[in-house]
Amino acid sequence: PQELCKAVRICSNGGRNKGIALGALGNEKRKILIVDDDEMSRVLVSKALEYEGYKVRQAESGDQGLKVIQDWEPSLVLLDVQMAGLNGIETLLRLRAKEEYV
């Protein structure tokens, strides 16, 4: 039980669990950007990833996503292919054109 508590960082008070921090695998250091023009998709994916301990940011367009990538430097980008304006393929091509992202 002691190792389990350390592994999942269970915070207890007098034997009552106060909550579980799910960043036990080091996810709290990993940053993920979600780029999608559908707000519900962004929110659902964000909540699932935050639950697992990841730092998450959202962008609603390819242009906005490129700005966030430059400023925030995420570890991973989840990119919707079919978006209005700058779609996912065009966003990826612009990103790959930069030397630091190849």
Secondary structure, 3 states (H helix, E strand, C coil): CHHHHHHHCEEEECCEEEEECCCCCCHHHCEEEEECCCHHHHHHHHHHHHHCCCEEEEECCHHHHHHHHHHHCCCEEEECCCCCCCCHHHHHHHHHCCHHHC
